[in-house]
Amino acid sequence: HTGEKPFTCRDCGKTFSYEGNLDVHRRTHTGEKPFTCPDCGKNFRDTSALTQHRFTHTGETFTCPDCGKSF
């Protein structure tokens, strides 16, 4: 809650409060997509993107936790 962002991306200088968030961000520079959909084999940079994608296979709607919209 201090607003401190001690973790800095060495490629672009963006700063983060948590090292894990920096790790996910770094994948935008490396192109790494370590999370694979077991249904179709498509790869994603983070688990939340994979989770959202998996709804395309189940027919379920995805509800955004931030705004509440479903799609």
mmCIF file of the N, C-alpha and C atoms, coordinates in Angstrom:
data_MODEL
# 
_entry.id   MODEL 
# 
loop_
_atom_site.group_PDB 
_atom_site.id 
_atom_site.type_symbol 
_atom_site.label_atom_id 
_atom_site.label_alt_id 
_atom_site.label_comp_id 
_atom_site.label_asym_id 
_atom_site.label_entity_id 
_atom_site.label_seq_id 
_atom_site.pdbx_PDB_ins_code 
_atom_site.Cartn_x 
_atom_site.Cartn_y 
_atom_site.Cartn_z 
_atom_site.occupancy 
_atom_site.B_iso_or_equiv 
_atom_site.pdbx_formal_charge 
_atom_site.auth_seq_id 
_atom_site.auth_comp_id 
_atom_site.auth_asym_id 
_atom_site.auth_atom_id 
_atom_site.pdbx_PDB_model_num 
ATOM 1   N N  . HIS A 1 1  ? 0.815   -1.206  0.000   1.00 0.00 ? 1  HIS A N  1 
ATOM 2   C CA . HIS A 1 1  ? 0.000   0.000   0.000   1.00 0.00 ? 1  HIS A CA 1 
ATOM 3   C C  . HIS A 1 1  ? 0.855   1.264   0.000   1.00 0.00 ? 1  HIS A C  1 
ATOM 4   N N  . THR A 1 2  ? 2.151   1.089   -0.065  1.00 0.00 ? 2  THR A N  1 
ATOM 5   C CA . THR A 1 2  ? 3.033   2.254   0.002   1.00 0.00 ? 2  THR A CA 1 
ATOM 6   C C  . THR A 1 2  ? 3.200   2.935   -1.349  1.00 0.00 ? 2  THR A C  1 
ATOM 7   N N  . GLY A 1 3  ? 2.822   2.260   -2.419  1.00 0.00 ? 3  GLY A N  1 
ATOM 8   C CA . GLY A 1 3  ? 3.018   2.817   -3.753  1.00 0.00 ? 3  GLY A CA 1 
ATOM 9   C C  . GLY A 1 3  ? 4.418   2.570   -4.286  1.00 0.00 ? 3  GLY A C  1 
ATOM 10  N N  . GLU A 1 4  ? 5.238   1.926   -3.496  1.00 0.00 ? 4  GLU A N  1 
ATOM 11  C CA . GLU A 1 4  ? 6.608   1.632   -3.906  1.00 0.00 ? 4  GLU A CA 1 
ATOM 12  C C  . GLU A 1 4  ? 6.607   0.613   -5.046  1.00 0.00 ? 4  GLU A C  1 
ATOM 13  N N  . LYS A 1 5  ? 7.449   0.840   -6.045  1.00 0.00 ? 5  LYS A N  1 
ATOM 14  C CA . LYS A 1 5  ? 7.570   -0.071  -7.184  1.00 0.00 ? 5  LYS A CA 1 
ATOM 15  C C  . LYS A 1 5  ? 9.049   -0.376  -7.410  1.00 0.00 ? 5  LYS A C  1 
ATOM 16  N N  . PRO A 1 6  ? 9.581   -1.295  -6.616  1.00 0.00 ? 6  PRO A N  1 
ATOM 17  C CA . PRO A 1 6  ? 11.019  -1.549  -6.660  1.00 0.00 ? 6  PRO A CA 1 
ATOM 18  C C  . PRO A 1 6  ? 11.499  -2.449  -7.799  1.00 0.00 ? 6  PRO A C  1 
ATOM 19  N N  . PHE A 1 7  ? 10.578  -3.021  -8.574  1.00 0.00 ? 7  PHE A N  1 
ATOM 20  C CA . PHE A 1 7  ? 10.964  -3.947  -9.633  1.00 0.00 ? 7  PHE A CA 1 
ATOM 21  C C  . PHE A 1 7  ? 10.846  -3.254  -10.984 1.00 0.00 ? 7  PHE A C  1 
ATOM 22  N N  . THR A 1 8  ? 11.965  -3.120  -11.683 1.00 0.00 ? 8  THR A N  1 
ATOM 23  C CA . THR A 1 8  ? 12.025  -2.357  -12.925 1.00 0.00 ? 8  THR A CA 1 
ATOM 24  C C  . THR A 1 8  ? 12.367  -3.258  -14.101 1.00 0.00 ? 8  THR A C  1 
ATOM 25  N N  . CYS A 1 9  ? 11.620  -3.103  -15.180 1.00 0.00 ? 9  CYS A N  1 
ATOM 26  C CA . CYS A 1 9  ? 11.898  -3.845  -16.410 1.00 0.00 ? 9  CYS A CA 1 
ATOM 27  C C  . CYS A 1 9  ? 13.174  -3.288  -17.034 1.00 0.00 ? 9  CYS A C  1 
ATOM 28  N N  . ARG A 1 10 ? 14.134  -4.145  -17.283 1.00 0.00 ? 10 ARG A N  1 
ATOM 29  C CA . ARG A 1 10 ? 15.405  -3.692  -17.843 1.00 0.00 ? 10 ARG A CA 1 
ATOM 30  C C  . ARG A 1 10 ? 15.299  -3.332  -19.323 1.00 0.00 ? 10 ARG A C  1 
ATOM 31  N N  . ASP A 1 11 ? 14.186  -3.730  -19.964 1.00 0.00 ? 11 ASP A N  1 
ATOM 32  C CA . ASP A 1 11 ? 14.014  -3.419  -21.383 1.00 0.00 ? 11 ASP A CA 1 
ATOM 33  C C  . ASP A 1 11 ? 13.345  -2.076  -21.623 1.00 0.00 ? 11 ASP A C  1 
ATOM 34  N N  . CYS A 1 12 ? 12.339  -1.742  -20.812 1.00 0.00 ? 12 CYS A N  1 
ATOM 35  C CA . CYS A 1 12 ? 11.576  -0.521  -21.092 1.00 0.00 ? 12 CYS A CA 1 
ATOM 36  C C  . CYS A 1 12 ? 11.489  0.447   -19.915 1.00 0.00 ? 12 CYS A C  1 
ATOM 37  N N  . GLY A 1 13 ? 11.927  0.017   -18.744 1.00 0.00 ? 13 GLY A N  1 
ATOM 38  C CA . GLY A 1 13 ? 11.917  0.897   -17.589 1.00 0.00 ? 13 GLY A CA 1 
ATOM 39  C C  . GLY A 1 13 ? 10.627  0.932   -16.790 1.00 0.00 ? 13 GLY A C  1 
ATOM 40  N N  . LYS A 1 14 ? 9.605   0.206   -17.222 1.00 0.00 ? 14 LYS A N  1 
ATOM 41  C CA . LYS A 1 14 ? 8.349   0.174   -16.475 1.00 0.00 ? 14 LYS A CA 1 
ATOM 42  C C  . LYS A 1 14 ? 8.607   -0.451  -15.108 1.00 0.00 ? 14 LYS A C  1 
ATOM 43  N N  . THR A 1 15 ? 7.935   0.078   -14.081 1.00 0.00 ? 15 THR A N  1 
ATOM 44  C CA . THR A 1 15 ? 8.162   -0.409  -12.721 1.00 0.00 ? 15 THR A CA 1 
ATOM 45  C C  . THR A 1 15 ? 6.932   -1.118  -12.166 1.00 0.00 ? 15 THR A C  1 
ATOM 46  N N  . PHE A 1 16 ? 7.186   -2.026  -11.219 1.00 0.00 ? 16 PHE A N  1 
ATOM 47  C CA . PHE A 1 16 ? 6.139   -2.865  -10.655 1.00 0.00 ? 16 PHE A CA 1 
ATOM 48  C C  . PHE A 1 16 ? 6.306   -3.006  -9.149  1.00 0.00 ? 16 PHE A C  1 
ATOM 49  N N  . SER A 1 17 ? 5.187   -3.178  -8.474  1.00 0.00 ? 17 SER A N  1 
ATOM 50  C CA . SER A 1 17 ? 5.189   -3.386  -7.026  1.00 0.00 ? 17 SER A CA 1 
ATOM 51  C C  . SER A 1 17 ? 5.607   -4.803  -6.659  1.00 0.00 ? 17 SER A C  1 
ATOM 52  N N  . TYR A 1 18 ? 5.303   -5.749  -7.544  1.00 0.00 ? 18 TYR A N  1 
ATOM 53  C CA . TYR A 1 18 ? 5.561   -7.156  -7.259  1.00 0.00 ? 18 TYR A CA 1 
ATOM 54  C C  . TYR A 1 18 ? 6.426   -7.766  -8.353  1.00 0.00 ? 18 TYR A C  1 
ATOM 55  N N  . GLU A 1 19 ? 7.352   -8.604  -7.950  1.00 0.00 ? 19 GLU A N  1 
ATOM 56  C CA . GLU A 1 19 ? 8.250   -9.248  -8.899  1.00 0.00 ? 19 GLU A CA 1 
ATOM 57  C C  . GLU A 1 19 ? 7.494   -10.134 -9.882  1.00 0.00 ? 19 GLU A C  1 
ATOM 58  N N  . GLY A 1 20 ? 6.425   -10.781 -9.407  1.00 0.00 ? 20 GLY A N  1 
ATOM 59  C CA . GLY A 1 20 ? 5.622   -11.633 -10.286 1.00 0.00 ? 20 GLY A CA 1 
ATOM 60  C C  . GLY A 1 20 ? 4.992   -10.856 -11.427 1.00 0.00 ? 20 GLY A C  1 
ATOM 61  N N  . ASN A 1 21 ? 4.564   -9.626  -11.150 1.00 0.00 ? 21 ASN A N  1 
ATOM 62  C CA . ASN A 1 21 ? 3.992   -8.791  -12.211 1.00 0.00 ? 21 ASN A CA 1 
ATOM 63  C C  . ASN A 1 21 ? 5.060   -8.413  -13.230 1.00 0.00 ? 21 ASN A C  1 
ATOM 64  N N  . LEU A 1 22 ? 6.281   -8.175  -12.769 1.00 0.00 ? 22 LEU A N  1 
ATOM 65  C CA . LEU A 1 22 ? 7.390   -7.907  -13.685 1.00 0.00 ? 22 LEU A CA 1 
ATOM 66  C C  . LEU A 1 22 ? 7.658   -9.132  -14.549 1.00 0.00 ? 22 LEU A C  1 
ATOM 67  N N  . ASP A 1 23 ? 7.625   -10.318 -13.945 1.00 0.00 ? 23 ASP A N  1 
ATOM 68  C CA . ASP A 1 23 ? 7.861   -11.548 -14.704 1.00 0.00 ? 23 ASP A CA 1 
ATOM 69  C C  . ASP A 1 23 ? 6.861   -11.695 -15.843 1.00 0.00 ? 23 ASP A C  1 
ATOM 70  N N  . VAL A 1 24 ? 5.584   -11.448 -15.564 1.00 0.00 ? 24 VAL A N  1 
ATOM 71  C CA . VAL A 1 24 ? 4.554   -11.534 -16.603 1.00 0.00 ? 24 VAL A CA 1 
ATOM 72  C C  . VAL A 1 24 ? 4.798   -10.461 -17.661 1.00 0.00 ? 24 VAL A C  1 
ATOM 73  N N  . HIS A 1 25 ? 5.106   -9.244  -17.241 1.00 0.00 ? 25 HIS A N  1 
ATOM 74  C CA . HIS A 1 25 ? 5.370   -8.149  -18.178 1.00 0.00 ? 25 HIS A CA 1 
ATOM 75  C C  . HIS A 1 25 ? 6.544   -8.475  -19.097 1.00 0.00 ? 25 HIS A C  1 
ATOM 76  N N  . ARG A 1 26 ? 7.589   -9.071  -18.568 1.00 0.00 ? 26 ARG A N  1 
ATOM 77  C CA . ARG A 1 26 ? 8.778   -9.392  -19.372 1.00 0.00 ? 26 ARG A CA 1 
ATOM 78  C C  . ARG A 1 26 ? 8.424   -10.253 -20.572 1.00 0.00 ? 26 ARG A C  1 
ATOM 79  N N  . ARG A 1 27 ? 7.373   -11.035 -20.464 1.00 0.00 ? 27 ARG A N  1 
ATOM 80  C CA . ARG A 1 27 ? 6.969   -11.890 -21.580 1.00 0.00 ? 27 ARG A CA 1 
ATOM 81  C C  . ARG A 1 27 ? 6.518   -11.074 -22.785 1.00 0.00 ? 27 ARG A C  1 
ATOM 82  N N  . THR A 1 28 ? 6.126   -9.812  -22.577 1.00 0.00 ? 28 THR A N  1 
ATOM 83  C CA . THR A 1 28 ? 5.773   -8.969  -23.721 1.00 0.00 ? 28 THR A CA 1 
ATOM 84  C C  . THR A 1 28 ? 7.013   -8.675  -24.556 1.00 0.00 ? 28 THR A C  1 
ATOM 85  N N  . HIS A 1 29 ? 8.176   -8.689  -23.936 1.00 0.00 ? 29 HIS A N  1 
ATOM 86  C CA . HIS A 1 29 ? 9.424   -8.438  -24.652 1.00 0.00 ? 29 HIS A CA 1 
ATOM 87  C C  . HIS A 1 29 ? 10.018  -9.720  -25.227 1.00 0.00 ? 29 HIS A C  1 
ATOM 88  N N  . THR A 1 30 ? 9.867   -10.825 -24.510 1.00 0.00 ? 30 THR A N  1 
ATOM 89  C CA . THR A 1 30 ? 10.486  -12.082 -24.945 1.00 0.00 ? 30 THR A CA 1 
ATOM 90  C C  . THR A 1 30 ? 9.600   -12.876 -25.891 1.00 0.00 ? 30 THR A C  1 
ATOM 91  N N  . GLY A 1 31 ? 8.285   -12.613 -25.833 1.00 0.00 ? 31 GLY A N  1 
ATOM 92  C CA . GLY A 1 31 ? 7.352   -13.382 -26.652 1.00 0.00 ? 31 GLY A CA 1 
ATOM 93  C C  . GLY A 1 31 ? 6.999   -14.731 -26.056 1.00 0.00 ? 31 GLY A C  1 
ATOM 94  N N  . GLU A 1 32 ? 7.512   -15.016 -24.865 1.00 0.00 ? 32 GLU A N  1 
ATOM 95  C CA . GLU A 1 32 ? 7.239   -16.297 -24.215 1.00 0.00 ? 32 GLU A CA 1 
ATOM 96  C C  . GLU A 1 32 ? 5.752   -16.426 -23.898 1.00 0.00 ? 32 GLU A C  1 
ATOM 97  N N  . LYS A 1 33 ? 5.200   -17.606 -24.213 1.00 0.00 ? 33 LYS A N  1 
ATOM 98  C CA . LYS A 1 33 ? 3.799   -17.916 -23.915 1.00 0.00 ? 33 LYS A CA 1 
ATOM 99  C C  . LYS A 1 33 ? 3.756   -19.324 -23.322 1.00 0.00 ? 33 LYS A C  1 
ATOM 100 N N  . PRO A 1 34 ? 4.020   -19.429 -22.015 1.00 0.00 ? 34 PRO A N  1 
ATOM 101 C CA . PRO A 1 34 ? 4.188   -20.746 -21.405 1.00 0.00 ? 34 PRO A CA 1 
ATOM 102 C C  . PRO A 1 34 ? 2.914   -21.490 -21.021 1.00 0.00 ? 34 PRO A C  1 
ATOM 103 N N  . PHE A 1 35 ? 1.750   -20.870 -21.193 1.00 0.00 ? 35 PHE A N  1 
ATOM 104 C CA . PHE A 1 35 ? 0.504   -21.512 -20.777 1.00 0.00 ? 35 PHE A CA 1 
ATOM 105 C C  . PHE A 1 35 ? -0.275  -21.956 -22.007 1.00 0.00 ? 35 PHE A C  1 
ATOM 106 N N  . THR A 1 36 ? -0.515  -23.260 -22.121 1.00 0.00 ? 36 THR A N  1 
ATOM 107 C CA . THR A 1 36 ? -1.113  -23.852 -23.314 1.00 0.00 ? 36 THR A CA 1 
ATOM 108 C C  . THR A 1 36 ? -2.524  -24.344 -23.049 1.00 0.00 ? 36 THR A C  1 
ATOM 109 N N  . CYS A 1 37 ? -3.432  -24.019 -23.960 1.00 0.00 ? 37 CYS A N  1 
ATOM 110 C CA . CYS A 1 37 ? -4.803  -24.510 -23.876 1.00 0.00 ? 37 CYS A CA 1 
ATOM 111 C C  . CYS A 1 37 ? -4.802  -26.008 -24.167 1.00 0.00 ? 37 CYS A C  1 
ATOM 112 N N  . PRO A 1 38 ? -5.335  -26.814 -23.257 1.00 0.00 ? 38 PRO A N  1 
ATOM 113 C CA . PRO A 1 38 ? -5.359  -28.259 -23.485 1.00 0.00 ? 38 PRO A CA 1 
ATOM 114 C C  . PRO A 1 38 ? -6.348  -28.678 -24.570 1.00 0.00 ? 38 PRO A C  1 
ATOM 115 N N  . ASP A 1 39 ? -7.262  -27.778 -24.933 1.00 0.00 ? 39 ASP A N  1 
ATOM 116 C CA . ASP A 1 39 ? -8.263  -28.117 -25.942 1.00 0.00 ? 39 ASP A CA 1 
ATOM 117 C C  . ASP A 1 39 ? -7.777  -27.879 -27.365 1.00 0.00 ? 39 ASP A C  1 
ATOM 118 N N  . CYS A 1 40 ? -7.038  -26.780 -27.588 1.00 0.00 ? 40 CYS A N  1 
ATOM 119 C CA . CYS A 1 40 ? -6.654  -26.444 -28.965 1.00 0.00 ? 40 CYS A CA 1 
ATOM 120 C C  . CYS A 1 40 ? -5.164  -26.206 -29.156 1.00 0.00 ? 40 CYS A C  1 
ATOM 121 N N  . GLY A 1 41 ? -4.411  -26.134 -28.071 1.00 0.00 ? 41 GLY A N  1 
ATOM 122 C CA . GLY A 1 41 ? -2.970  -25.962 -28.176 1.00 0.00 ? 41 GLY A CA 1 
ATOM 123 C C  . GLY A 1 41 ? -2.484  -24.526 -28.292 1.00 0.00 ? 41 GLY A C  1 
ATOM 124 N N  . LYS A 1 42 ? -3.388  -23.552 -28.276 1.00 0.00 ? 42 LYS A N  1 
ATOM 125 C CA . LYS A 1 42 ? -2.981  -22.155 -28.356 1.00 0.00 ? 42 LYS A CA 1 
ATOM 126 C C  . LYS A 1 42 ? -2.256  -21.769 -27.068 1.00 0.00 ? 42 LYS A C  1 
ATOM 127 N N  . ASN A 1 43 ? -1.223  -20.934 -27.201 1.00 0.00 ? 43 ASN A N  1 
ATOM 128 C CA . ASN A 1 43 ? -0.407  -20.546 -26.052 1.00 0.00 ? 43 ASN A CA 1 
ATOM 129 C C  . ASN A 1 43 ? -0.693  -19.118 -25.611 1.00 0.00 ? 43 ASN A C  1 
ATOM 130 N N  . PHE A 1 44 ? -0.507  -18.872 -24.297 1.00 0.00 ? 44 PHE A N  1 
ATOM 131 C CA . PHE A 1 44 ? -0.804  -17.575 -23.705 1.00 0.00 ? 44 PHE A CA 1 
ATOM 132 C C  . PHE A 1 44 ? 0.305   -17.154 -22.759 1.00 0.00 ? 44 PHE A C  1 
ATOM 133 N N  . ARG A 1 45 ? 0.432   -15.831 -22.572 1.00 0.00 ? 45 ARG A N  1 
ATOM 134 C CA . ARG A 1 45 ? 1.479   -15.276 -21.710 1.00 0.00 ? 45 ARG A CA 1 
ATOM 135 C C  . ARG A 1 45 ? 1.171   -15.425 -20.228 1.00 0.00 ? 45 ARG A C  1 
ATOM 136 N N  . ASP A 1 46 ? -0.119  -15.483 -19.873 1.00 0.00 ? 46 ASP A N  1 
ATOM 137 C CA . ASP A 1 46 ? -0.464  -15.589 -18.452 1.00 0.00 ? 46 ASP A CA 1 
ATOM 138 C C  . ASP A 1 46 ? -1.701  -16.456 -18.274 1.00 0.00 ? 46 ASP A C  1 
ATOM 139 N N  . THR A 1 47 ? -1.906  -16.906 -17.053 1.00 0.00 ? 47 THR A N  1 
ATOM 140 C CA . THR A 1 47 ? -3.005  -17.829 -16.775 1.00 0.00 ? 47 THR A CA 1 
ATOM 141 C C  . THR A 1 47 ? -4.369  -17.170 -16.940 1.00 0.00 ? 47 THR A C  1 
ATOM 142 N N  . SER A 1 48 ? -4.466  -15.873 -16.672 1.00 0.00 ? 48 SER A N  1 
ATOM 143 C CA . SER A 1 48 ? -5.776  -15.221 -16.808 1.00 0.00 ? 48 SER A CA 1 
ATOM 144 C C  . SER A 1 48 ? -6.213  -15.177 -18.269 1.00 0.00 ? 48 SER A C  1 
ATOM 145 N N  . ALA A 1 49 ? -5.281  -14.967 -19.183 1.00 0.00 ? 49 ALA A N  1 
ATOM 146 C CA . ALA A 1 49 ? -5.621  -14.974 -20.611 1.00 0.00 ? 49 ALA A CA 1 
ATOM 147 C C  . ALA A 1 49 ? -6.046  -16.374 -21.047 1.00 0.00 ? 49 ALA A C  1 
ATOM 148 N N  . LEU A 1 50 ? -5.368  -17.389 -20.542 1.00 0.00 ? 50 LEU A N  1 
ATOM 149 C CA . LEU A 1 50 ? -5.752  -18.766 -20.856 1.00 0.00 ? 50 LEU A CA 1 
ATOM 150 C C  . LEU A 1 50 ? -7.139  -19.073 -20.304 1.00 0.00 ? 50 LEU A C  1 
ATOM 151 N N  . THR A 1 51 ? -7.402  -18.675 -19.073 1.00 0.00 ? 51 THR A N  1 
ATOM 152 C CA . THR A 1 51 ? -8.711  -18.917 -18.464 1.00 0.00 ? 51 THR A CA 1 
ATOM 153 C C  . THR A 1 51 ? -9.816  -18.271 -19.287 1.00 0.00 ? 51 THR A C  1 
ATOM 154 N N  . GLN A 1 52 ? -9.615  -17.034 -19.688 1.00 0.00 ? 52 GLN A N  1 
ATOM 155 C CA . GLN A 1 52 ? -10.612 -16.338 -20.504 1.00 0.00 ? 52 GLN A CA 1 
ATOM 156 C C  . GLN A 1 52 ? -10.806 -17.057 -21.838 1.00 0.00 ? 52 GLN A C  1 
ATOM 157 N N  . HIS A 1 53 ? -9.733  -17.483 -22.465 1.00 0.00 ? 53 HIS A N  1 
ATOM 158 C CA . HIS A 1 53 ? -9.809  -18.194 -23.737 1.00 0.00 ? 53 HIS A CA 1 
ATOM 159 C C  . HIS A 1 53 ? -10.584 -19.502 -23.613 1.00 0.00 ? 53 HIS A C  1 
ATOM 160 N N  . ARG A 1 54 ? -10.413 -20.213 -22.520 1.00 0.00 ? 54 ARG A N  1 
ATOM 161 C CA . ARG A 1 54 ? -11.045 -21.523 -22.360 1.00 0.00 ? 54 ARG A CA 1 
ATOM 162 C C  . ARG A 1 54 ? -12.557 -21.447 -22.430 1.00 0.00 ? 54 ARG A C  1 
ATOM 163 N N  . PHE A 1 55 ? -13.143 -20.276 -22.131 1.00 0.00 ? 55 PHE A N  1 
ATOM 164 C CA . PHE A 1 55 ? -14.589 -20.112 -22.248 1.00 0.00 ? 55 PHE A CA 1 
ATOM 165 C C  . PHE A 1 55 ? -15.051 -20.275 -23.695 1.00 0.00 ? 55 PHE A C  1 
ATOM 166 N N  . THR A 1 56 ? -14.170 -20.053 -24.669 1.00 0.00 ? 56 THR A N  1 
ATOM 167 C CA . THR A 1 56 ? -14.566 -20.218 -26.072 1.00 0.00 ? 56 THR A CA 1 
ATOM 168 C C  . THR A 1 56 ? -14.858 -21.677 -26.389 1.00 0.00 ? 56 THR A C  1 
ATOM 169 N N  . HIS A 1 57 ? -14.295 -22.581 -25.626 1.00 0.00 ? 57 HIS A N  1 
ATOM 170 C CA . HIS A 1 57 ? -14.519 -24.007 -25.852 1.00 0.00 ? 57 HIS A CA 1 
ATOM 171 C C  . HIS A 1 57 ? -15.734 -24.533 -25.095 1.00 0.00 ? 57 HIS A C  1 
ATOM 172 N N  . THR A 1 58 ? -16.094 -23.892 -23.996 1.00 0.00 ? 58 THR A N  1 
ATOM 173 C CA . THR A 1 58 ? -17.186 -24.393 -23.163 1.00 0.00 ? 58 THR A CA 1 
ATOM 174 C C  . THR A 1 58 ? -18.530 -23.770 -23.503 1.00 0.00 ? 58 THR A C  1 
ATOM 175 N N  . GLY A 1 59 ? -18.501 -22.625 -24.198 1.00 0.00 ? 59 GLY A N  1 
ATOM 176 C CA . GLY A 1 59 ? -19.741 -21.923 -24.502 1.00 0.00 ? 59 GLY A CA 1 
ATOM 177 C C  . GLY A 1 59 ? -20.225 -21.049 -23.362 1.00 0.00 ? 59 GLY A C  1 
ATOM 178 N N  . GLU A 1 60 ? -19.510 -21.072 -22.235 1.00 0.00 ? 60 GLU A N  1 
ATOM 179 C CA . GLU A 1 60 ? -19.876 -20.230 -21.105 1.00 0.00 ? 60 GLU A CA 1 
ATOM 180 C C  . GLU A 1 60 ? -19.507 -18.783 -21.402 1.00 0.00 ? 60 GLU A C  1 
ATOM 181 N N  . THR A 1 61 ? -20.199 -17.869 -20.754 1.00 0.00 ? 61 THR A N  1 
ATOM 182 C CA . THR A 1 61 ? -19.830 -16.468 -20.892 1.00 0.00 ? 61 THR A CA 1 
ATOM 183 C C  . THR A 1 61 ? -18.778 -16.126 -19.845 1.00 0.00 ? 61 THR A C  1 
ATOM 184 N N  . PHE A 1 62 ? -17.964 -15.152 -20.184 1.00 0.00 ? 62 PHE A N  1 
ATOM 185 C CA . PHE A 1 62 ? -16.951 -14.656 -19.267 1.00 0.00 ? 62 PHE A CA 1 
ATOM 186 C C  . PHE A 1 62 ? -17.453 -13.357 -18.671 1.00 0.00 ? 62 PHE A C  1 
ATOM 187 N N  . THR A 1 63 ? -17.412 -13.234 -17.359 1.00 0.00 ? 63 THR A N  1 
ATOM 188 C CA . THR A 1 63 ? -17.810 -11.999 -16.694 1.00 0.00 ? 63 THR A CA 1 
ATOM 189 C C  . THR A 1 63 ? -16.561 -11.306 -16.174 1.00 0.00 ? 63 THR A C  1 
ATOM 190 N N  . CYS A 1 64 ? -16.365 -10.077 -16.615 1.00 0.00 ? 64 CYS A N  1 
ATOM 191 C CA . CYS A 1 64 ? -15.205 -9.294  -16.206 1.00 0.00 ? 64 CYS A CA 1 
ATOM 192 C C  . CYS A 1 64 ? -15.305 -8.985  -14.711 1.00 0.00 ? 64 CYS A C  1 
ATOM 193 N N  . PRO A 1 65 ? -14.259 -9.318  -13.945 1.00 0.00 ? 65 PRO A N  1 
ATOM 194 C CA . PRO A 1 65 ? -14.308 -9.042  -12.509 1.00 0.00 ? 65 PRO A CA 1 
ATOM 195 C C  . PRO A 1 65 ? -14.216 -7.552  -12.189 1.00 0.00 ? 65 PRO A C  1 
ATOM 196 N N  . ASP A 1 66 ? -13.762 -6.745  -13.137 1.00 0.00 ? 66 ASP A N  1 
ATOM 197 C CA . ASP A 1 66 ? -13.610 -5.314  -12.891 1.00 0.00 ? 66 ASP A CA 1 
ATOM 198 C C  . ASP A 1 66 ? -14.871 -4.527  -13.208 1.00 0.00 ? 66 ASP A C  1 
ATOM 199 N N  . CYS A 1 67 ? -15.482 -4.812  -14.380 1.00 0.00 ? 67 CYS A N  1 
ATOM 200 C CA . CYS A 1 67 ? -16.630 -3.993  -14.789 1.00 0.00 ? 67 CYS A CA 1 
ATOM 201 C C  . CYS A 1 67 ? -17.961 -4.737  -14.741 1.00 0.00 ? 67 CYS A C  1 
ATOM 202 N N  . GLY A 1 68 ? -17.916 -6.082  -14.610 1.00 0.00 ? 68 GLY A N  1 
ATOM 203 C CA . GLY A 1 68 ? -19.142 -6.859  -14.522 1.00 0.00 ? 68 GLY A CA 1 
ATOM 204 C C  . GLY A 1 68 ? -19.784 -7.209  -15.850 1.00 0.00 ? 68 GLY A C  1 
ATOM 205 N N  . LYS A 1 69 ? -19.211 -6.737  -16.968 1.00 0.00 ? 69 LYS A N  1 
ATOM 206 C CA . LYS A 1 69 ? -19.780 -7.060  -18.278 1.00 0.00 ? 69 LYS A CA 1 
ATOM 207 C C  . LYS A 1 69 ? -19.514 -8.520  -18.618 1.00 0.00 ? 69 LYS A C  1 
ATOM 208 N N  . SER A 1 70 ? -20.478 -9.122  -19.304 1.00 0.00 ? 70 SER A N  1 
ATOM 209 C CA . SER A 1 70 ? -20.332 -10.509 -19.738 1.00 0.00 ? 70 SER A CA 1 
ATOM 210 C C  . SER A 1 70 ? -20.225 -10.564 -21.247 1.00 0.00 ? 70 SER A C  1 
ATOM 211 N N  . PHE A 1 71 ? -19.394 -11.475 -21.716 1.00 0.00 ? 71 PHE A N  1 
ATOM 212 C CA . PHE A 1 71 ? -19.262 -11.681 -23.158 1.00 0.00 ? 71 PHE A CA 1 
ATOM 213 C C  . PHE A 1 71 ? -18.777 -13.081 -23.427 1.00 0.00 ? 71 PHE A C  1 
# 
